[in-house]
């Protein structure tokens, strides 16, 4: 996927070589991440075992081991400590895991949003509101709107008035309901 969208790949970084007195730099290759690798790391971390992580990912132990080895080479750091008691994450592994979980979560959100369109949703409306309007004024208005526009999905969120104004200005909200003169 990253080959189709090269802007998503991380640019090569120039880092100082460890133990080098001359300050020479070492160029790392661009990092390319495979969703199978991300899911594998998450499962290995959850199960504390490469074997069980491979099983739950429906790949062989040898393939899982190779994938993790190649991933570690790509990022330039060990992600896992291997021992007879199982696998534990290194500090870079913990950081990688956090990002992997976030990326996989975003992909699930995207899948859900696209599924809504496949099921007939024609659009979405992002409304940010203060607590008073959210509880007292919006329910009957939105109920009537949704009755007349069943193919629109409304994402309603409670926020403080000054944050709502900022959200409308930066485009993260379509409509803002605020109180006072903000």
C-alpha positions in Angstrom: 0.0 0.0 0.0 2.8 2.4 0.8 4.2 1.9 -2.7 1.0 3.4 -4.1 1.2 6.4 -1.7 4.9 7.1 -1.2 4.1 10.2 0.9 3.0 7.8 3.6 6.4 6.2 3.9 8.8 7.7 6.4 11.7 9.6 4.8 15.2 8.2 5.4 16.7 9.7 8.5 20.4 10.3 9.1 21.5 9.2 12.5 24.9 9.2 14.2 26.6 5.8 14.2 26.9 4.2 17.6 30.5 4.3 18.8 31.6 6.5 16.0 34.1 9.2 16.9 34.0 11.0 13.6 30.3 11.9 13.7 29.7 10.0 10.5 26.1 9.3 9.7 24.2 6.1 8.8 21.2 6.3 6.5 18.2 4.2 7.3 16.0 2.8 4.6 12.4 4.1 4.3 10.2 2.2 6.7 7.3 0.2 5.1 4.7 -1.4 7.4 2.5 -4.3 6.6 -0.9 -4.6 8.3 -0.2 -8.3 8.9 3.0 -7.3 10.8 1.1 -4.7 12.9 -1.6 -7.3 13.8 1.1 -9.9 14.6 3.0 -7.6 16.9 -0.3 -6.7 18.7 -1.2 -10.4 19.1 2.3 -11.4 20.3 2.2 -8.6 22.9 -1.3 -9.6 24.0 -0.5 -13.3 24.3 3.1 -12.9 25.5 4.1 -15.6 23.1 5.3 -15.7 19.5 3.8 -19.2 19.0 0.3 -18.2 20.2 0.6 -14.9 18.4 1.4 -16.7 15.2 -1.5 -19.2 15.7 -4.0 -16.4 16.3 -2.7 -14.6 13.2 -3.1 -17.8 11.2 0.5 -17.9 10.1 3.3 -20.4 10.8 5.7 -19.9 13.6 8.6 -19.6 11.1 6.8 -17.0 9.0 5.9 -15.0 12.2 9.5 -15.1 13.4 10.8 -14.0 9.9 8.2 -11.2 9.8 9.3 -9.9 13.2 13.0 -10.2 12.4 12.4 -8.2 9.1 10.3 -5.6 11.0 13.1 -5.1 13.6 15.6 -4.7 10.8 13.3 -2.2 9.1 12.9 0.0 12.2 16.5 -0.5 13.3 15.7 -1.7 16.8 14.8 -4.8 18.7 11.1 -4.9 19.4 10.9 -8.1 21.5 13.0 -9.8 24.1 12.8 -13.5 23.5 13.1 -15.9 26.5 12.0 -19.4 27.6 9.1 -17.6 29.5 7.8 -16.0 26.3 8.2 -12.6 24.6 8.3 -9.2 26.3 8.4 -5.9 24.5 11.5 -3.7 24.6 11.0 0.1 25.0 11.0 0.5 21.2 8.6 -2.4 21.0 6.2 -0.7 23.5 6.3 2.5 21.4 5.7 0.5 18.2 2.8 -1.4 19.8 1.1 1.9 20.7 1.4 3.1 17.1 0.3 -0.3 15.7 -2.8 -0.2 17.9 -3.6 3.4 16.8 -3.2 2.6 13.1 -5.3 -0.6 13.4 -8.0 1.4 15.3 -8.0 4.0 12.5 -8.4 1.4 9.9 -11.4 -0.1 11.8 -12.9 3.4 12.0 -12.4 3.8 8.3 -14.0 0.4 7.6 -17.0 1.3 9.7 -17.4 4.7 8.0 -17.2 3.1 4.6 -19.6 0.4 5.6 -22.2 3.1 6.5 -22.0 4.4 3.0 -22.3 0.9 1.6 -25.5 0.5 3.7 -27.1 3.6 2.3 -25.8 6.5 4.4 -25.3 9.4 2.0 -23.6 11.8 4.3 -22.6 12.7 7.7 -23.0 15.8 9.8 -20.6 16.7 12.7 -22.4 18.8 15.3 -20.5 20.0 18.4 -22.7 21.5 21.2 -22.5 22.8 24.7 -24.1 20.7 27.4 -27.2 22.8 27.8 -28.2 22.7 24.1 -27.3 19.1 23.9 -29.7 18.1 26.7 -32.5 20.6 26.2 -32.8 22.0 22.7 -31.1 19.6 20.2 -33.0 16.3 20.9 -36.3 17.3 19.3 -34.7 19.2 16.5 -32.3 16.4 15.6 -35.1 13.8 16.0 -37.2 15.7 13.4 -34.2 16.2 11.1 -33.3 12.5 11.2 -36.9 11.5 10.5 -36.8 13.6 7.3 -33.2 12.7 6.4 -32.7 9.0 7.3 -29.7 8.7 5.0 -27.6 11.2 7.0 -25.5 10.1 9.9 -25.0 12.6 12.7 -21.9 12.6 14.9 -22.9 14.6 18.0 -20.2 15.7 20.5 -20.3 17.8 23.7 -17.7 20.4 24.1 -17.0 23.8 25.7 -18.2 26.8 23.7 -14.7 28.2 22.9 -13.6 24.8 21.8 -16.6 24.5 19.5 -15.9 27.8 17.8 -12.3 26.6 17.2 -13.6 23.2 15.8 -15.9 25.0 13.4 -13.2 27.3 12.2 -10.7 24.5 11.6 -13.3 22.3 9.9 -13.5 19.5 12.4 -17.1 20.4 13.0 -19.8 21.2 10.5 -22.2 22.9 13.0 -21.5 24.4 16.4 -24.0 25.3 19.0 -22.6 27.6 21.7 -23.7 29.7 24.6 -22.9 33.3 25.3 -20.7 35.6 23.1 -17.7 33.4 22.3 
